[in-house]
Amino acid sequence: MPIRLVLADDHTMVRQAIRDLLRTDPEFDVVGEAGSGEEALERTRESRPDVLLLDIHMPGGDGLWTTSEVRREVPSTRVLVLTVSTEDDHLTESLRRGAAGYMLKSSSAQALFQAIRDVAQGETTVPGSMAARILAALGAQRERGGTGFGSPLSTREQGVLKLLSRGATNRDIAEALEISENTVKAHLKSVLRKLGVNNRVEAAGWALRHLDDDAVPGG
C-alpha cells in the first residue's frame, strides 16, 4: 500500500511543486492539502494519513501548534516538518512536541522521499548537520559521575543507546551487537518509553548527559 500524505504549506505553488514531485513515485499518495495550521489539523482528522508533511511558518496555527494538536488528536499520523528554517530551536521544539522528523526544503527529492519512508516506518529523521550541533551542545553539558547513574535502562538498552548517540543507524547497532534490526527497534522503543522522551535525538541527548564515554555495548 502507498504511504498516504497530507501536505500543509501556506504557499500554493510550494504545495503544488511538492505534490507533483511526490506523484512521480507510486509509493506516495497525496490525500489532502492545507494552507494553514487549522486546516492541516482538519484534513488530518478527516483522512488520517500516515504522514503529515508540515511547514513551520503558517497562518491559523503554526507548525509547532499543529504538531501538538495532531499528536494529541490523531496519534497514528506521523508528523514530518518540511521548512526553510535551520534554527536549532525550531528543530528541538518540533521534536519536543512529537514530530517524527525535520527536513529542510533545500534537501534533495531523494532525501525527502527517504525521510517520508523513515517516519512512516516509525523512525526519526533530522538533518545531520543540525543533529550534530544539538548533540555537541548536549555533550558539552555532560553530567559526570558514573555510567547510567540512576538509569532505568538495562545494560543492553544502555549499549544500544550509546551506539545511537554516536550516530549509528539501526543496522549499525544490529551488526555491532549481533542482534536483528527488529530487536534494535524493540530496544529503542523501550528506551523511549522508560526515559519519557519522544524520539531518537532526545534519547541520544540523554545518553550524552548520563552515560560515560567508556560505556560498553552489550550485556
Backbone as CSV, one residue per row, in Angstrom:
resi,resn,N_x,N_y,N_z,CA_x,CA_y,CA_z,C_x,C_y,C_z
1,MET,0.831,-1.196,0.000,0.000,0.000,0.000,0.870,1.252,0.000
2,PRO,0.453,2.290,-0.724,1.232,3.531,-0.743,1.153,4.243,0.602
3,ILE,2.125,5.095,0.844,2.130,5.944,2.035,1.214,7.124,1.777
4,ARG,0.207,7.297,2.615,-0.790,8.354,2.438,-0.316,9.621,3.157
5,LEU,-0.372,10.754,2.437,0.141,12.004,2.984,-0.855,13.141,2.863
6,VAL,-0.790,14.049,3.839,-1.421,15.360,3.740,-0.295,16.381,3.679
7,LEU,-0.404,17.341,2.746,0.597,18.396,2.588,0.062,19.687,3.193
8,ALA,0.859,20.338,4.031,0.432,21.602,4.655,1.506,22.656,4.467
9,ASP,1.189,23.671,3.650,2.090,24.794,3.402,1.230,25.949,2.930
10,ASP,1.494,27.159,3.435,0.630,28.272,3.075,0.938,28.851,1.694
11,HIS,1.974,28.371,1.034,2.297,28.807,-0.325,1.766,27.782,-1.332
12,THR,0.776,28.183,-2.103,0.117,27.272,-3.030,1.101,26.668,-4.023
13,MET,2.002,27.474,-4.542,2.948,26.976,-5.530,3.903,25.950,-4.927
14,VAL,4.269,26.147,-3.667,5.137,25.180,-2.990,4.406,23.857,-2.821
15,ARG,3.154,23.928,-2.381,2.364,22.698,-2.238,2.248,21.966,-3.566
16,GLN,1.972,22.718,-4.624,1.820,22.107,-5.933,3.111,21.431,-6.373
17,ALA,4.238,22.080,-6.133,5.525,21.510,-6.518,5.803,20.216,-5.743
18,ILE,5.510,20.224,-4.437,5.733,19.021,-3.626,4.785,17.909,-4.058
19,ARG,3.512,18.277,-4.295,2.534,17.285,-4.732,2.962,16.644,-6.052
20,ASP,3.374,17.475,-7.014,3.791,16.948,-8.309,5.027,16.065,-8.176
21,LEU,5.926,16.448,-7.276,7.122,15.647,-7.040,6.765,14.283,-6.467
22,LEU,5.884,14.270,-5.466,5.509,13.006,-4.836,4.755,12.096,-5.796
23,ARG,4.027,12.687,-6.713,3.248,11.884,-7.661,4.105,11.203,-8.721
24,THR,5.404,11.526,-8.737,6.304,10.819,-9.655,6.657,9.437,-9.117
25,ASP,6.307,9.166,-7.864,6.621,7.879,-7.242,5.326,7.245,-6.742
26,PRO,4.949,6.070,-7.271,3.686,5.430,-6.863,3.661,4.991,-5.410
27,GLU,4.801,5.117,-4.721,4.857,4.749,-3.308,4.118,5.753,-2.435
28,PHE,3.828,6.950,-2.988,3.208,8.010,-2.208,1.842,8.382,-2.777
29,ASP,0.915,8.679,-1.871,-0.449,9.052,-2.258,-0.852,10.290,-1.463
30,VAL,-0.955,11.439,-2.150,-1.359,12.675,-1.503,-2.879,12.688,-1.376
31,VAL,-3.376,12.649,-0.131,-4.820,12.523,0.094,-5.444,13.818,0.598
32,GLY,-4.634,14.863,0.799,-5.185,16.127,1.259,-4.144,17.219,1.268
33,GLU,-4.611,18.479,1.223,-3.714,19.634,1.266,-4.316,20.691,2.178
34,ALA,-3.429,21.516,2.736,-3.881,22.567,3.648,-2.968,23.777,3.539
35,GLY,-3.556,24.962,3.776,-2.799,26.190,3.703,-2.629,26.887,5.035
36,SER,-3.110,26.267,6.112,-2.971,26.838,7.457,-2.878,25.707,8.465
37,GLY,-2.477,26.056,9.693,-2.391,25.040,10.728,-3.733,24.424,11.050
38,GLU,-4.761,25.274,11.159,-6.093,24.763,11.480,-6.614,23.851,10.376
39,GLU,-6.366,24.238,9.126,-6.812,23.409,8.013,-6.036,22.096,7.969
40,ALA,-4.753,22.137,8.301,-3.948,20.913,8.340,-4.505,19.935,9.372
41,LEU,-4.887,20.457,10.527,-5.469,19.612,11.564,-6.778,19.006,11.077
42,GLU,-7.613,19.817,10.416,-8.892,19.325,9.917,-8.698,18.243,8.855
43,ARG,-7.777,18.481,7.897,-7.527,17.485,6.850,-6.995,16.184,7.457
44,THR,-6.166,16.324,8.510,-5.614,15.136,9.159,-6.699,14.361,9.886
45,ARG,-7.596,15.079,10.555,-8.720,14.412,11.222,-9.554,13.630,10.204
46,GLU,-9.796,14.252,9.038,-10.668,13.657,8.034,-10.056,12.421,7.379
47,SER,-8.815,12.533,6.950,-8.230,11.467,6.132,-7.291,10.539,6.890
48,ARG,-6.868,10.936,8.095,-5.980,10.118,8.925,-4.827,9.527,8.094
49,PRO,-3.993,10.393,7.556,-2.885,9.932,6.714,-1.795,9.262,7.536
50,ASP,-0.903,8.590,6.848,0.265,8.022,7.522,1.220,9.128,7.952
51,VAL,1.367,10.143,7.098,2.328,11.216,7.341,1.690,12.566,7.023
52,LEU,1.892,13.533,7.916,1.543,14.923,7.644,2.835,15.663,7.360
53,LEU,2.973,16.174,6.136,4.143,16.944,5.734,3.817,18.407,5.991
54,LEU,4.545,19.028,6.924,4.073,20.258,7.551,5.134,21.348,7.563
55,ASP,4.764,22.559,7.115,5.653,23.714,7.204,5.571,24.296,8.618
56,ILE,6.637,24.987,9.038,6.652,25.632,10.356,5.850,26.925,10.332
57,HIS,6.129,27.785,9.357,5.547,29.130,9.334,4.255,29.133,8.517
58,MET,3.125,29.147,9.214,1.809,29.170,8.563,0.846,30.011,9.393
59,PRO,-0.156,30.577,8.747,-1.201,31.287,9.498,-2.169,30.288,10.125
60,GLY,-3.020,30.782,11.007,-4.050,29.923,11.583,-3.493,28.768,12.374
61,GLY,-2.430,29.020,13.137,-1.781,27.958,13.892,-0.522,27.520,13.177
62,ASP,0.648,27.809,13.740,1.885,27.458,13.048,2.175,25.967,13.140
63,GLY,3.295,25.551,12.562,3.608,24.128,12.529,3.818,23.515,13.895
64,LEU,4.333,24.297,14.841,4.548,23.767,16.185,3.215,23.478,16.869
65,TRP,2.299,24.444,16.794,0.961,24.236,17.354,0.281,23.050,16.689
66,THR,0.377,22.982,15.365,-0.283,21.902,14.617,0.284,20.549,15.003
67,THR,1.591,20.481,15.178,2.216,19.215,15.580,1.642,18.731,16.901
68,SER,1.546,19.626,17.868,0.995,19.243,19.175,-0.439,18.737,19.051
69,GLU,-1.259,19.459,18.271,-2.667,19.089,18.142,-2.834,17.761,17.403
70,VAL,-2.052,17.570,16.352,-2.145,16.314,15.598,-1.715,15.139,16.461
71,ARG,-0.646,15.300,17.211,-0.186,14.206,18.062,-1.205,13.889,19.146
72,ARG,-1.955,14.900,19.579,-2.969,14.678,20.614,-4.229,14.044,20.031
73,GLU,-4.655,14.522,18.851,-5.935,14.085,18.304,-5.831,12.903,17.332
74,VAL,-4.728,12.823,16.596,-4.576,11.740,15.611,-3.183,11.125,15.785
75,PRO,-2.957,10.438,16.890,-1.607,9.946,17.187,-1.061,8.944,16.180
76,SER,-1.934,8.356,15.375,-1.453,7.401,14.377,-0.741,8.089,13.216
77,THR,-0.955,9.396,13.049,-0.312,10.151,11.972,1.049,10.641,12.436
78,ARG,2.067,10.387,11.629,3.415,10.851,11.917,3.630,12.213,11.270
79,VAL,4.241,13.120,11.995,4.453,14.479,11.503,5.896,14.636,11.027
80,LEU,6.048,15.069,9.770,7.359,15.387,9.217,7.371,16.862,8.865
81,VAL,8.158,17.640,9.594,8.262,19.082,9.347,9.156,19.306,8.131
82,LEU,8.673,20.122,7.182,9.445,20.479,5.994,9.515,22.001,5.942
83,THR,10.703,22.564,6.124,10.823,24.001,6.353,12.123,24.546,5.788
84,VAL,12.203,25.875,5.701,13.457,26.529,5.322,14.282,26.855,6.563
85,SER,13.703,26.702,7.750,14.351,27.133,8.986,15.469,26.192,9.405
86,THR,16.653,26.757,9.625,17.772,25.994,10.166,18.021,26.343,11.636
87,GLU,17.024,26.961,12.267,17.151,27.326,13.682,17.065,26.077,14.552
88,ASP,18.066,25.901,15.409,18.065,24.732,16.290,16.828,24.708,17.180
89,ASP,16.366,25.890,17.602,15.192,25.946,18.472,13.961,25.377,17.785
90,HIS,13.819,25.636,16.483,12.676,25.089,15.758,12.751,23.562,15.699
91,LEU,13.956,23.040,15.467,14.121,21.590,15.428,13.795,20.961,16.772
92,THR,14.414,21.469,17.838,14.212,20.855,19.148,12.766,20.984,19.622
93,GLU,12.138,22.127,19.358,10.750,22.303,19.786,9.812,21.416,18.977
94,SER,10.088,21.245,17.690,9.272,20.341,16.868,9.329,18.926,17.423
95,LEU,10.532,18.472,17.729,10.695,17.121,18.259,10.056,16.994,19.634
96,ARG,10.207,18.035,20.451,9.605,18.002,21.792,8.097,17.853,21.713
97,ARG,7.505,18.469,20.697,6.053,18.401,20.549,5.581,17.139,19.846
98,GLY,6.515,16.298,19.423,6.132,14.996,18.895,6.351,14.777,17.416
99,ALA,7.002,15.719,16.720,7.299,15.492,15.304,8.237,14.298,15.176
100,ALA,8.050,13.530,14.108,8.890,12.357,13.875,10.091,12.699,13.013
101,GLY,10.076,13.872,12.395,11.190,14.236,11.544,11.200,15.710,11.226
102,TYR,12.344,16.167,10.732,12.545,17.581,10.414,13.416,17.618,9.168
103,MET,12.884,18.182,8.080,13.603,18.246,6.807,13.673,19.679,6.315
104,LEU,14.776,20.008,5.653,14.935,21.330,5.059,14.451,21.300,3.613
105,LYS,13.832,22.394,3.177,13.334,22.464,1.812,14.459,22.472,0.784
106,SER,15.663,22.696,1.243,16.819,22.633,0.348,17.293,21.203,0.107
107,SER,16.670,20.232,0.775,17.063,18.829,0.618,16.701,18.321,-0.777
108,SER,17.367,17.264,-1.187,17.074,16.667,-2.491,15.764,15.902,-2.445
109,ALA,15.213,15.631,-3.623,13.977,14.861,-3.709,14.164,13.477,-3.085
110,GLN,15.293,12.856,-3.358,15.518,11.513,-2.819,15.627,11.529,-1.302
111,ALA,16.234,12.592,-0.751,16.326,12.705,0.708,14.935,12.868,1.321
112,LEU,14.082,13.647,0.662,12.714,13.819,1.141,11.952,12.505,1.073
113,PHE,12.068,11.803,-0.050,11.378,10.521,-0.191,11.797,9.561,0.920
114,GLN,13.116,9.510,1.193,13.596,8.581,2.221,13.119,9.004,3.598
115,ALA,13.078,10.310,3.855,12.597,10.791,5.151,11.137,10.393,5.364
116,ILE,10.328,10.510,4.319,8.918,10.115,4.423,8.817,8.624,4.728
117,ARG,9.601,7.826,4.016,9.588,6.379,4.273,9.991,6.086,5.719
118,ASP,11.038,6.766,6.173,11.550,6.507,7.530,10.504,6.825,8.591
119,VAL,9.898,8.010,8.519,8.937,8.372,9.565,7.686,7.494,9.481
120,ALA,7.303,7.089,8.271,6.143,6.202,8.126,6.399,4.840,8.774
121,GLN,7.671,4.455,8.829,8.049,3.171,9.424,8.404,3.290,10.904
122,GLY,8.174,4.482,11.469,8.400,4.646,12.901,9.757,5.183,13.287
123,GLU,10.567,5.593,12.298,11.883,6.144,12.587,11.791,7.658,12.807
124,THR,12.901,8.223,13.274,13.025,9.672,13.411,14.137,10.143,12.495
125,THR,13.909,11.244,11.784,14.931,11.749,10.874,15.092,13.252,11.044
126,VAL,16.345,13.688,11.102,16.655,15.114,11.184,17.881,15.376,10.319
127,PRO,18.099,16.634,9.868,19.303,16.951,9.096,20.549,16.654,9.910
128,GLY,21.503,15.967,9.306,22.700,15.571,10.031,23.450,16.729,10.653
129,SER,23.568,17.836,9.933,24.320,18.971,10.451,23.656,19.568,11.685
130,MET,22.313,19.629,11.682,21.596,20.189,12.826,21.663,19.245,14.014
131,ALA,21.503,17.954,13.752,21.578,16.973,14.836,22.955,17.018,15.484
132,ALA,23.990,17.157,14.668,25.351,17.196,15.204,25.533,18.385,16.134
133,ARG,24.979,19.556,15.760,25.105,20.748,16.606,24.395,20.546,17.941
134,ILE,23.206,19.967,17.881,22.429,19.772,19.105,23.119,18.775,20.024
135,LEU,23.592,17.666,19.455,24.259,16.653,20.266,25.571,17.188,20.838
136,ALA,26.276,18.021,20.082,27.512,18.611,20.587,27.215,19.515,21.781
137,ALA,26.143,20.281,21.690,25.765,21.163,22.793,25.378,20.355,24.024
138,LEU,24.648,19.270,23.797,24.266,18.418,24.918,25.493,17.763,25.542
139,GLY,26.426,17.349,24.680,27.634,16.717,25.177,28.454,17.653,26.047
140,ALA,28.446,18.930,25.711,29.186,19.919,26.495,28.609,20.078,27.890
141,GLN,27.350,19.653,28.054,26.680,19.775,29.352,26.687,18.454,30.126
142,ARG,27.534,17.512,29.646,27.543,16.164,30.249,27.672,16.224,31.777
143,GLU,26.905,15.391,32.434,26.968,15.281,33.887,27.826,14.070,34.241
144,ARG,29.051,14.301,34.722,29.930,13.204,35.115,29.462,12.592,36.428
145,GLY,29.871,11.349,36.650,29.561,10.770,37.957,29.067,9.354,37.892
146,GLY,29.478,8.575,36.873,29.101,7.164,36.882,28.207,6.814,35.722
147,THR,28.478,5.691,35.115,27.713,5.238,33.964,26.283,4.952,34.356
148,GLY,25.374,5.674,33.741,23.958,5.381,33.926,23.493,5.542,35.351
149,PHE,24.086,6.459,36.103,23.653,6.645,37.491,22.165,6.935,37.518
150,GLY,21.435,6.124,38.242,20.009,6.300,38.318,19.288,5.897,37.036
151,SER,19.995,5.221,36.131,19.396,4.887,34.846,18.351,3.797,35.001
152,PRO,17.182,3.958,34.351,16.164,2.911,34.382,16.407,1.857,33.309
153,LEU,17.510,1.982,32.568,17.743,1.116,31.421,18.559,-0.119,31.792
154,SER,18.287,-1.193,31.065,19.091,-2.398,31.223,20.463,-2.172,30.582
155,THR,21.404,-3.076,30.856,22.735,-2.963,30.264,22.661,-3.007,28.745
156,ARG,21.831,-3.885,28.208,21.675,-3.989,26.764,21.093,-2.690,26.186
157,GLU,20.089,-2.139,26.846,19.491,-0.890,26.370,20.495,0.248,26.413
158,GLN,21.331,0.275,27.450,22.371,1.297,27.523,23.345,1.144,26.362
159,GLY,23.679,-0.103,26.016,24.574,-0.340,24.897,23.992,0.145,23.585
160,VAL,22.720,-0.155,23.362,22.035,0.305,22.155,22.020,1.828,22.107
161,LEU,21.702,2.438,23.237,21.587,3.894,23.297,22.939,4.564,23.098
162,LYS,23.997,3.976,23.636,25.321,4.559,23.473,25.728,4.567,22.004
163,LEU,25.458,3.479,21.311,25.769,3.424,19.880,24.935,4.445,19.113
164,LEU,23.668,4.584,19.503,22.797,5.576,18.863,23.373,6.969,19.015
165,SER,23.880,7.286,20.202,24.405,8.630,20.456,25.670,8.908,19.656
166,ARG,26.309,7.850,19.142,27.492,8.018,18.296,27.125,8.131,16.820
167,GLY,25.828,8.159,16.545,25.383,8.326,15.172,25.104,7.036,14.439
168,ALA,25.077,5.913,15.134,24.852,4.626,14.489,23.396,4.474,14.037
169,THR,23.211,3.857,12.884,21.872,3.525,12.407,21.412,2.232,13.070
170,ASN,20.142,1.873,12.873,19.652,0.605,13.411,20.471,-0.567,12.885
171,ARG,20.826,-0.503,11.591,21.625,-1.590,11.006,23.002,-1.652,11.654
172,ASP,23.619,-0.484,11.861,24.935,-0.454,12.516,24.861,-1.069,13.906
173,ILE,23.830,-0.697,14.652,23.677,-1.217,16.017,23.478,-2.725,15.995
174,ALA,22.630,-3.181,15.080,22.372,-4.621,14.965,23.655,-5.397,14.683
175,GLU,24.473,-4.874,13.771,25.719,-5.552,13.431,26.698,-5.529,14.598
176,ALA,26.779,-4.393,15.289,27.724,-4.267,16.400,27.371,-5.203,17.559
177,LEU,26.072,-5.354,17.806,25.617,-6.162,18.943,25.212,-7.580,18.549
178,GLU,25.282,-7.845,17.234,24.938,-9.178,16.712,23.507,-9.571,17.078
179,ILE,22.590,-8.630,16.824,21.169,-8.873,17.020,20.447,-8.393,15.762
180,SER,19.153,-8.676,15.649,18.401,-8.275,14.465,17.998,-6.805,14.555
181,GLU,17.685,-6.203,13.397,17.212,-4.820,13.404,15.882,-4.702,14.135
182,ASN,15.042,-5.731,14.046,13.768,-5.702,14.783,14.014,-5.669,16.290
183,THR,15.034,-6.385,16.736,15.368,-6.360,18.161,15.879,-4.985,18.566
184,VAL,16.669,-4.359,17.694,17.135,-2.999,17.955,15.950,-2.057,18.102
185,LYS,14.989,-2.155,17.182,13.811,-1.297,17.233,13.031,-1.509,18.524
186,ALA,12.932,-2.760,18.958,12.216,-3.060,20.200,12.934,-2.438,21.391
187,HIS,14.269,-2.534,21.406,15.034,-1.922,22.491,14.852,-0.409,22.500
188,LEU,14.901,0.206,21.319,14.760,1.659,21.247,13.365,2.104,21.677
189,LYS,12.357,1.341,21.317,11.005,1.668,21.759,10.919,1.635,23.276
190,SER,11.552,0.639,23.873,11.574,0.533,25.334,12.352,1.689,25.953
191,VAL,13.456,2.077,25.315,14.264,3.190,25.809,13.458,4.483,25.822
192,LEU,12.760,4.771,24.715,11.964,5.991,24.642,10.899,6.015,25.733
193,ARG,10.259,4.860,25.939,9.203,4.780,26.957,9.783,4.991,28.351
194,LYS,10.877,4.328,28.663,11.456,4.424,30.001,11.997,5.820,30.310
195,LEU,12.577,6.459,29.305,13.161,7.782,29.530,12.133,8.890,29.428
196,GLY,10.951,8.581,28.864,9.922,9.599,28.714,10.280,10.639,27.673
197,VAL,10.993,10.201,26.616,11.366,11.113,25.531,10.596,10.720,24.276
198,ASN,10.583,11.636,23.288,9.732,11.444,22.115,10.421,10.807,20.932
199,ASN,11.756,10.853,20.879,12.423,10.436,19.656,13.885,10.114,19.922
200,ARG,14.562,9.673,18.843,15.941,9.224,18.928,16.901,10.354,19.302
201,VAL,16.649,11.556,18.819,17.544,12.667,19.117,17.523,12.980,20.611
202,GLU,16.321,13.030,21.195,16.224,13.293,22.630,16.873,12.161,23.429
203,ALA,16.700,10.915,22.964,17.315,9.782,23.649,18.837,9.864,23.570
204,ALA,19.358,10.252,22.403,20.809,10.404,22.247,21.331,11.506,23.157
205,GLY,20.555,12.590,23.285,20.939,13.660,24.193,21.013,13.166,25.630
206,TRP,20.045,12.343,26.040,20.067,11.762,27.382,21.333,10.936,27.575
207,ALA,21.687,10.152,26.557,22.888,9.312,26.654,24.136,10.155,26.838
208,LEU,24.227,11.263,26.120,25.403,12.120,26.230,25.514,12.764,27.606
209,ARG,24.379,12.959,28.259,24.407,13.553,29.601,24.659,12.527,30.703
210,HIS,24.238,11.264,30.469,24.199,10.310,31.574,25.071,9.069,31.414
211,LEU,25.533,8.779,30.208,26.355,7.585,30.012,27.801,7.993,29.768
212,ASP,28.730,7.351,30.477,30.137,7.668,30.310,30.632,7.242,28.941
213,ASP,31.732,7.854,28.471,32.281,7.557,27.162,32.710,6.104,27.018
214,ASP,33.084,5.465,28.149,33.586,4.092,28.057,32.473,3.069,28.308
215,ALA,31.203,3.513,28.263,30.114,2.552,28.416,30.231,1.495,27.322
216,VAL,30.192,0.237,27.711,30.411,-0.848,26.773,29.085,-1.402,26.277
217,PRO,28.846,-1.454,24.948,27.612,-2.027,24.420,27.524,-3.502,24.786
218,GLY,26.313,-3.964,24.809,26.111,-5.389,25.019,25.626,-5.675,26.408
219,GLY,25.904,-6.912,26.872,25.483,-7.261,28.217,24.568,-8.444,28.180
